Amino acid sequence: MASLIQIELENFRNWVETLFIPSNDGITAIVGDNGQGKTNLLESVFYLCVGSSFRTSAKDVLVNFGSDQAILHGIINVKDRNIELDASISRTQKDRHLVNKKPPAKISDLRNEIPIVSFSPDDLQLVKGPPGNRRTLIDDFLIQTSKSSAVLIDEIDKILRHRSALYKSATFSDQQEIEWSLDVWDEKLAVSGTELIRRRVAALARLEPLAQELYCKLSQKRDSLEISYASSFSGPLKDALLASRKDDLRRQVTSVGPHRDDIEVILGKMPARACASQGEQRTISYVIKAAMCRLLEEVARETPIVLLDDILSELDAIRSKSLLELIPDGQILLSATALPEGVDTVAKVVSVNGGRLDG
């Protein structure tokens, strides 16, 4: 079971200086009024473990107003060994991450090392938002469970950056030279992209039946929930890249490939993105995350740290209890304005007031 032993914060959002020590097991409830820093505290845990925020891609907002940098230090227990993590977020310099006092080769190494899943109201965008949200969800799962998948995804990002640079130079370069270069990058993208798609499809095949089972438990409905892969092309990827090359050169984009694919969520034979109610969409997003927790436990053989950011307030007591029952037993950090109904057993309660802890 993975667990946060402690985390020290300095100038992270509204947390000027604090030490947070949750319960190693069970639910730690972080309670306080809105705007006091509950979500910020969970965000700091996620950032320390992953190297990014579950709320924003803008790093400046993570640093306390009036400060130049935020500093995080924590200890995580994974597979019965303690890992010491450090992170600094600077307004003017490159961010730094250390694992046991040494920089990781890549930030994705953090994701692979520490299993952690966050639930937040923004998870609604997994269903109703753009395809990138759903691609990120499945790729994060692959990264957490396979170092080779992290390498593969990083390789595809590099290939796409090279292609983008080629497109931008096309008007100033010899056309034949551009074509030769694209032949090389098409081959690389076809090989890596096809393998990533294969892994995504395999992961979804494991996720779908579990999400269906959990949806029925949480929603108390028997509607069918289908999660399938929607490709941006047909046939071999190499052929699709060649067929779209002329238009892609004109538009300076790579219009087909794993970075353009989507994941379709179908509820009761209808697209959940367009036809499901907001309540149904929210329930779907939660069961998908809960299914990921279960799969992480199964594949990584380690129960993940679970962050629940003010989501039980949207559920009645029965559904709150049901959602907690769907999540594997382990360390759960839960934020709320008050202890939610349906939460029967809490290992520890701490109060938050203006970026300070009481209890």
C-alpha positions, 0 to 999 in steps of 0.5 A: 500500500502506497502512503504519504508519511508527511509533506512539508510546504513552503510558499505553495499557493496560500500555504506559507509554511506547514507540516502535514502528517496524515494517517498512514491508512484509512481516511484523513479528512481535511475540513474547512470553509471554502477558500481556506486551502484544502484543495491546495493541500491535496494539490501539493501532495499530487505535485510532489508525487507526479511533478504536475498539478491536477488543476492547472498547467500554469506553474506561477499560480502554484507559488505564493503571492509575493514569493519567488519559489515554492518548496515541497519536501515529503516522504512516501512509502511504496512497497514497504520502502520510504522514498524522499521527494523534493520539489521546487517551483520557481517563477524565474528558474527551471523547476527541480525534482529530487528522488532520494536527493537525486534528480530523476531521468524524466518527470514521468519516472515519478509517475511510474514510481508512485501510484496516486489517483485524484478525484475532483469536480473537474473530472466531469471533463473526462466525459464532456470535455475534449479528447485530450482529457481522455487520452491523458487519462489512459496514458497516465494509467499506462505510465503508472504501470509500465516504464516502457510506456512512459518511454514510448509516449515520450518518444512520440512527443519528440517525433511530433515536435520534429514533424512540427518543426519540419512543417514550419520550415517547409516553405523555406526548404527544398520540397524534396528534402522535406519529403525525405525527412517526412518519410523518416519521421512517418516511419518512426511515428507509424511504429511507435504510434501503432504500439501506443494504440495497441497498449491503449486498446488493451488497457481499455479492454480491462477498464471497461468491464470493471467500470461497467460493474462499478457504474451499476453499483454507484448509480443503482442503474442497469444502463450499459456503459461502454468505453471504446477506442476511436481512431483518427484514421483507418488502415495502417498508420503509415498509409494514413500519414502519407495520405494526409501529408499534402493537407498537413503540410498546408496546415502545418499539423499532423492530423492523424495518429495517437495524439488525435484519437479519442475514447468514446464513452457510451451510456445506454447506447448513446454518447455520454458526452452529448446525451447523458445528464450532468449527474450521469456524466459525473458518476461515469467520471468517478467510476472510471477513476475508481476502476483505474484505482482497482487496476493500478492495485492489480497491475502495479500490485500496490494500492494507490494513494487516493485524493478526494477533492470535495466530491462527496459533497455532491453525493447523498449519504448512500452514494458517498458510502458506495463510492468509498466502497468502490475505492480499494482500501488504503490511504485516502485524503479527503477534503470537504467543508464538513465531514460528509454523510455516509463517511462512517470511519475516519482515521484522522480529521484536520481543520484548515483555516487560511492555509494553516492546519489545526489538529 
